[in-house]
């Protein structure tokens, strides 16, 4: 924090910068591999195995979320992030150096664990330290760090692959992990353990007694099924002879503009009520993307997808903090993101196994329709009644 302290900024601004920079770096590592499917395809690996390799990253994230919460509570934010960065470097180096399927699985597992622990530490730290009056805006601004790589690092990686510089593309992952290790030093005041010594952390039984938390987690899981389609977007784009970065960049730019330009609005919106409509917008855009005939339409529907996730994900995180008291926020955030990651594991597998049967386009269309109907149902049965003061349908 030394460099940030030398600049004349408010405490809230310093806090957000110290979270934003490492969050951006770890997402650069994650989203670099959104076009990794094409690299694996070039290795001669089957679509089913590609689905497992891609999905291994996300299921590891899922199981590492509780570990990240546990580490944060016991060792503090800086040690948690530095440890995750070291694990990530090991995983990304394996992906850089080797081509055998077992080692590729190992690399994805290690890098997934690093991302899960690193991002979990940051989000939990933010949930505890940010005050309620700026919570919506703070999650929107820091979540820009999660979208910006799709407009920066991912296009760079695709450009390197188009020029047949595969090794240069794969080298970006280990480099970003080293950057994450250094950025861990600027976060926070050292350790939550010392600052919150008198506070007793809640348990999972208390967490599950909050029905609104359970419904938020379910809504987030459905949204994740749609969001995770982006990791297989390169397969759809290549079949339609489109460039993946047209979708990814337009989606990221739309999300960044919304989060930066309209972040204050997210402080005033009924956050849990607005979450399902954001997911419905993403599902509708995904269906349209599956029939996109040109790069222009690919970009337009990508932008609408970006608006949905641009508002939806920070609303999801902020609503989680709204719902839970501080002692339950690390475990609550970890549990909700655990289920969110489940969607990121399921979707690549679904695409991998359904594509040989139905084709990539119809796989995307089916996913879009199912998730749209699920979001509509949960909106009508729970969130709308809860918002307007009527008992939700059991």
Residue pairs with C-beta under 8 A, 6 or more apart in sequence:
1 14
1 18
1 185
1 186
1 187
1 188
1 189
3 186
4 14
4 17
4 18
4 186
5 14
7 14
9 17
12 130
12 131
12 134
12 138
15 129
15 130
16 138
16 141
16 142
18 186
18 187
18 188
19 122
19 125
19 126
19 142
19 145
19 187
20 141
20 142
20 144
20 145
21 145
21 183
21 186
22 81
22 118
22 122
22 145
22 180
22 183
22 184
22 186
22 187
23 119
23 122
23 142
23 143
23 145
23 146
24 144
24 145
24 146
24 148
24 149
25 176
25 179
25 180
25 183
26 84
26 88
26 114
26 115
26 118
26 119
26 122
26 176
26 180
27 119
27 145
27 146
27 147
27 148
27 149
28 149
28 152
28 153
28 172
28 176
29 88
29 92
29 111
29 114
29 115
29 173
29 176
29 177
29 180
30 57
30 111
30 115
30 149
31 149
31 150
31 153
31 154
31 248
32 149
32 153
32 154
32 157
32 169
32 172
32 173
32 176
33 54
33 57
33 95
33 111
33 173
33 231
34 150
34 154
34 230
34 231
34 233
34 234
34 244
34 248
35 154
35 157
35 158
35 161
35 234
35 244
36 54
37 50
37 54
37 231
37 232
37 234
37 235
38 161
38 234
38 235
38 238
39 161
39 166
39 169
39 170
40 49
40 50
40 53
40 54
40 104
41 47
41 50
42 166
43 99
45 53
45 101
47 235
47 352
47 355
47 356
48 352
48 353
48 356
49 101
49 352
50 352
51 348
51 349
51 350
51 351
51 352
51 353
52 105
52 349
52 352
53 101
53 104
53 105
53 108
54 108
54 231
54 232
54 348
54 352
55 344
55 345
55 346
55 347
55 348
55 349
55 352
56 105
56 108
56 109
56 112
57 108
57 109
57 111
57 112
57 115
58 112
58 228
58 231
58 341
58 344
58 345
58 348
59 112
59 341
59 342
59 345
60 108
60 109
60 110
60 112
60 113
60 116
61 112
61 113
61 115
61 116
61 119
61 341
61 344
62 116
62 338
62 339
62 341
62 342
62 344
62 345
63 116
63 338
64 112
64 113
64 115
64 116
64 117
64 120
65 116
65 120
65 334
65 335
65 337
65 338
65 341
66 331
66 334
66 335
66 338
67 113
67 116
67 117
67 120
68 80
68 84
68 116
68 117
68 118
68 119
68 120
68 121
68 124
68 334
69 120
69 124
69 330
69 331
69 333
69 334
71 79
71 80
71 83
71 117
71 121
72 80
72 120
72 121
72 124
72 125
72 192
72 330
73 192
73 193
73 201
73 330
74 193
75 191
75 193
76 188
76 190
76 191
76 192
76 193
76 194
77 121
77 122
77 125
77 184
77 187
77 188
77 190
77 191
77 192
78 184
78 185
78 187
78 188
78 190
78 191
79 191
80 117
80 118
80 121
81 118
81 121
81 122
81 180
81 181
81 183
81 184
81 187
82 181
82 184
82 185
83 117
84 113
84 114
84 115
84 117
84 118
84 121
84 180
85 114
85 118
85 177
85 178
85 180
85 181
85 184
86 114
86 177
86 181
87 110
87 111
87 113
87 114
87 117
88 110
88 111
88 113
88 114
88 115
88 118
88 173
88 176
88 177
88 180
89 114
89 174
89 177
89 178
89 181
90 110
91 106
91 107
91 108
91 109
91 110
91 111
91 112
91 113
91 114
92 107
92 111
92 170
92 173
92 174
92 176
92 177
93 107
93 173
93 174
94 103
94 104
94 106
94 107
94 110
95 104
95 107
95 108
95 111
95 170
95 173
96 167
96 170
96 171
96 173
96 174
98 104
98 107
111 173
111 177
114 177
116 341
118 180
119 337
120 333
120 334
120 337
122 142
122 187
123 317
123 333
123 337
124 329
124 330
124 333
124 334
125 187
125 188
125 192
126 138
126 139
126 142
126 317
127 317
127 320
127 321
127 329
127 330
127 332
127 333
128 192
128 196
128 326
128 329
128 330
129 188
130 138
130 139
130 321
132 321
132 322
133 267
134 267
135 267
135 318
135 321
135 322
136 263
136 265
136 266
136 267
136 268
136 269
136 271
136 314
136 315
136 318
137 263
137 264
137 266
137 267
138 318
139 266
139 314
139 315
139 317
139 318
140 258
140 259
140 260
140 262
140 263
140 266
140 311
140 314
141 259
141 260
141 263
143 259
143 310
143 313
143 314
143 317
144 255
144 256
144 259
144 260
146 313
147 251
147 252
147 255
147 256
147 259
147 306
147 309
147 310
148 252
148 256
149 252
150 230
150 248
150 249
150 251
150 252
151 248
151 249
151 252
151 253
151 256
153 172
153 176
154 244
154 245
154 248
154 249
155 245
155 248
155 249
156 172
157 169
157 172
158 243
158 244
158 245
160 166
160 168
160 169
161 169
189 195
199 326
199 327
200 327
201 327
201 328
201 330
201 331
202 325
202 327
202 328
202 331
203 331
204 331
204 335
206 328
207 213
207 324
207 328
207 331
207 332
207 335
208 214
210 323
210 324
210 328
210 332
212 272
212 323
212 386
213 320
213 323
213 324
213 332
213 336
215 272
215 378
215 382
215 383
216 272
216 275
216 316
216 319
216 320
216 323
216 336
217 335
217 336
217 339
217 340
218 339
218 378
219 275
219 276
219 279
219 316
219 375
219 378
219 383
220 275
220 316
220 336
220 339
220 340
221 339
221 340
221 342
221 343
222 279
222 343
222 371
222 374
222 375
222 378
223 275
223 278
223 279
223 282
223 309
223 312
223 313
223 316
223 340
223 343
223 371
223 375
224 339
224 340
224 341
224 342
224 343
224 344
224 347
225 343
225 346
225 347
225 367
225 371
226 279
226 282
226 283
226 286
226 343
226 367
226 368
226 371
227 282
227 309
227 313
227 343
227 344
228 343
228 344
228 345
228 346
228 347
228 348
229 286
229 347
229 351
229 364
229 367
230 247
230 248
230 251
231 344
231 347
231 348
232 347
232 348
232 351
232 352
232 360
233 244
233 247
233 248
233 289
234 244
235 351
235 355
235 360
236 242
236 289
236 290
236 360
236 361
236 364
237 243
237 244
237 246
237 247
237 298
238 244
239 359
239 360
239 361
240 292
240 293
240 361
242 292
242 294
242 295
242 298
243 295
246 295
246 298
246 299
246 302
247 289
247 298
247 299
247 301
247 302
247 305
248 302
249 299
249 302
250 298
250 299
250 300
250 302
250 303
250 306
251 302
251 303
251 305
251 306
251 309
252 306
253 303
253 306
254 302
254 303
254 304
254 305
254 306
254 307
254 310
255 306
255 307
255 309
255 310
256 310
257 310
258 306
258 307
258 310
258 311
259 310
259 311
259 314
266 311
266 314
266 315
266 318
269 315
270 387
271 315
271 318
271 319
271 322
272 315
272 319
272 322
272 323
272 383
272 386
272 387
273 383
273 384
273 386
273 387
274 311
274 315
275 312
275 315
275 316
275 319
275 383
276 375
276 376
276 378
276 379
276 383
277 375
277 379
278 308
278 309
278 311
278 312
278 315
279 308
279 312
279 371
279 375
280 308
280 372
280 375
280 376
280 379
281 304
281 305
281 307
281 308
282 305
282 308
282 309
282 312
282 371
283 368
283 369
283 371
283 372
283 375
284 304
284 368
284 372
285 301
285 302
285 304
285 305
285 308
286 305
286 364
286 367
286 368
286 371
287 364
287 365
287 368
287 369
287 372
288 297
288 301
288 304
289 298
289 301
289 302
289 305
289 364
290 361
290 362
290 364
290 365
290 368
291 361
291 365
292 298
292 301
316 336
316 340
317 333
320 329
320 332
320 333
320 336
321 329
321 333
323 332
324 332
347 367
350 363
350 367
351 360
351 363
351 364
351 367
354 363
354 366
355 363
358 366
381 392
381 393
382 392
382 393
383 392
385 391
385 392
385 393
386 392
